[in-house]
Amino acid sequence: MLSQRMKNLTPYVPGEQPQDRKYLKLNTNENPYPPSPKVDAKLKAVESERLRLYPDPEMNELRTAIAQRYGVEKGQVFVGNGSDEVLSFAFYAFFDENNGKLLFPAHTYSFYPVYCDFYGIGYEKVPLNDDFTVAVDRFDGKNSCGIIFPNPNAPTGIALPLSEVIALLDSAPSDRVVVVDEAYVDFGGESAVSLIDRYPNLLVIRTFSKSMSLAGIRLGFAMGSSKLIDALFMVKDSFNSYPVDTLTQEAGRAAIADREYYDGITEKIVADRDRIAAELVRIGWRVLPSSANFIFARKQGVAGEEIYRKLRERGILVRHFAKPGIADFVRITVGTGEQMDTLLAEIRKTF
Ligand SMILES: *Cc1c(COP(=O)(O)O)cnc(C)c1O
């Protein structure tokens, strides 16, 4: 009944979205603040008559808005149904085994090996440094079919300085694509967008899910040379001509235009992140330096799984990865100030 290729599928396991009881959800890096009020107004204003027609398959107005916001050309922007979809198109378009394996950090976004298996791309996990930073000098770009890494990295939260991103780009042959997944860059990373004219093999991927509070709408985008963007359109049009619906295109435009609102909520999240990180360190935890909207933390003598389980019993969801090297840690999404106070109170009582 099933095709042969189904045998190779190992799906990604997303963080829990429990429907049974109300948890304080600090496990999937969603934003605790609502989207811009302008998104709300826009969604209410779109006339349902417009939904009779297919959406714009080239997503022109949204791409123009994104291009203006980041100082690039519309032809350097691709938009997809969540950055996960944009990533999957990029894997299909740019990576194959002819030139060697795809390189990514040993501890990183766990969707990357899933796409590799899906498309039959060999990969190699490059060990992190002892301090959990990405080890740029261990990436042998010349013997690879490409490189991908998030910046800031997940689940560590540690950002790579732009100078090291440039070093990585300089080490890779100009015909191998380097993808920088900037899902968390708004919370403190340095973006590589300014480099796309200098490096036609650089693709920068962004999402509306984290800093723009729109995880439910599924919207992500890529910026890179028009050659890379054209290739992503070819993949899209071989798969689904209309992955981004009319409402989503409109909501995305409204969000991208309200920079002031989003700068405000990002500032709050960053302040609460630094506050709880400092407080956890004060009570004896180790917290990796985060430039994201989550922290990666451990308590000496307590297994990560136990932290996860005990917090869950108390109605707080965090993420635990049962993987050698990071199994002692939990990843905690930064919520509102009040939510962080609840978390800290439970942690003080429990561990
Ligand atoms: C959340 C996340 C994504 C996926 O974002 P969507 O746009 O919601 O699909 C991609 N990469 C990393 C590193 C992420 O953490």
The ligand as a Tripos MOL2 file, in Angstrom:
@<TRIPOS>MOLECULE
LIG
   15    15     1     0     0
SMALL
NO_CHARGES

@<TRIPOS>ATOM
      1 C1         11.0040   27.8920   14.6370 C.3       1 LIG1
      2 C2         12.1320   27.6340   13.7030 C.ar      1 LIG1
      3 C3         11.9040   27.4850   12.3420 C.ar      1 LIG1
      4 C4         10.5160   27.2900   11.7680 C.3       1 LIG1
      5 O1          9.7920   28.3730   11.6590 O.3       1 LIG1
      6 P1          8.3740   28.3510   10.9170 P.3       1 LIG1
      7 O2          8.4380   29.5950   10.1090 O.co2     1 LIG1
      8 O3          7.3730   28.4140   12.0140 O.co2     1 LIG1
      9 O4          8.2510   27.1390   10.0790 O.co2     1 LIG1
     10 C5         12.9940   27.3600   11.4930 C.ar      1 LIG1
     11 N1         14.2510   27.3300   11.9660 N.ar      1 LIG1
     12 C6         14.5090   27.4150   13.2880 C.ar      1 LIG1
     13 C7         15.9010   27.3510   13.7570 C.3       1 LIG1
     14 C8         13.4550   27.5660   14.1820 C.ar      1 LIG1
     15 O5         13.6860   27.5950   15.4830 O.3       1 LIG1
@<TRIPOS>BOND
     1     1     2 1
     2     2     3 ar
     3     2    14 ar
     4     3     4 1
     5     3    10 ar
     6     4     5 1
     7     5     6 1
     8     6     7 2
     9     6     8 1
    10     6     9 1
    11    10    11 ar
    12    11    12 ar
    13    12    13 1
    14    12    14 ar
    15    14    15 1
@<TRIPOS>SUBSTRUCTURE
     1 LIG1         1 GROUP 0 **** ****
